[in-house]
């Protein structure tokens, strides 16, 4: 430790080393300041406001301690637990559906087929379409009376669905619309699949293995780090889902799709209750953090890294 300190002091006396350190610090300073000003400061302020009765329409703010959190947790807020239930239900459905669908698409597009680049572009294209435009398309397709989806069901002799207008089907329907935008997740899976050495598959063929053996013993273990990354990112974005609830359902019907982020928005801007919105934001932050930590803690059991380690 002492030798290290002496070495640093000796290096600092070197003008060339000192200039490099100063230049590096100056280049990093904008990013550091941006992080402190636009991330850390708002977080600290929101934590403080969550402990008060802050509102944009009040001249004086009173410190309440954990009163806002108590009202949320003891059921005084009629929407908190309903929103939490809807969000958890959405996460449980959306994460596996997105991961599985994206992985299957990546497997298909990784095969040596004619027009592979064209198909990759077609499947990725919905990801670059503005979310408002895609939601408008889905509203038309899923209209219970005039929509194309029910017309197809009717032609097949099946009963119509209310899709976004029924409490039981609204969240599965929102998950269905999300599969339209899974191009980014698919591309990440595709990159992972293309990094798998071909001789691994050849070794399975030599041992008499089939396509299922290749999938179970080679493909899935080798892309498990990519699978882990996509699972974490998909879980975080699912907890923070807002746009579909805002554009497609407005939290309905009967608050069945009142996701947590939309509840925060409604409390902050519709009800002008910024303190409760800040408290909700911190609750969502804790829930998302706990979910991410659980994924990281359990990753050692199913994520394989280069060299055969977990």
Steps between C-alpha positions, in 0.01 A plus 500: 500500500780740594696405188195564285452846652866582445477382138198724439679798656801431281284474187318823587830688494534400135346786294393269218319263740342793686374659178343170390321465833369858488388459138322175582322662794390796288364268229304299760378807688196575274372145541558510877328837535211385280454190716508703822267775372249299298495167689623526859349842578147412376515173694592680822230763445234238423592311817461820702169591332366150570537579871296822473162621373664684210271622224550757226187678621613534861708790621622319811632144521461302822726211596293184557763232547384162366131593500470475121655153505273391786189606308617303199583182689199492735252517211386858551579561134238297307718472190838397644450125538288476187777669305765280661302188413452611139870583465618169645254310279632687199865430590433128557335474157713740299852394595469128409290577191749756367805286578357182346357668191818700435719193550292291259512777240877524542534123454300516176693799364833341592439218255659507156189583299448704186414864566617482861611865508160611366312307766723643772418850382128425485489362854710787636303775322215524759758600763574825317135593444386771747309347789202731446465387139521131590245545780258664257538200271431260785194698608357455153592132473359416845178698475227261624251603231703601194846360569683256274582265790135422574425473128762226475361324807149518352617354167652208690175437685637623833334736744597865507723647769477836672881523500591835662147562626469209745659484845616140458648533152647852505843415644554187285402714202753769593764226526397380154551849358846511661614203292471732201791705642740223602743569213774639725491198730504273194809673358689455829412131503608474137839650581544245779405210272750606236781496755455127572789307340383258230726218620283461812207399281727274293607321819133433585441362149801270533353365825169430326310799639203660326372858478334479844829391659675793333240739637505366858869428546667760276276789395320582824809471728711706260245782470410495870699823569300670224183343639584638843561850363174499304308367801632777728432776247157363412403473868608860568315639197192293588487645852529846345236440230311818426444575132258215421293570812489870416419468128309172467299464821544811720525257791164338427268333484418554869872561577587145387806629312594774746873438491721652767660758272161613377379531860802718576421717198136530604582595857760756391327672209130417521461524879791744556613281791875508448593366843298180453638467146855522637419237764358273229813556295721386786283195562537410132875559525528260795286232331701523178825491696396193699396320179833584336696383804309169501584448134867570567506274807343207315698551179787288631277191477405533134734746328807339339807705414795436272720227635211297639457698820176631643 
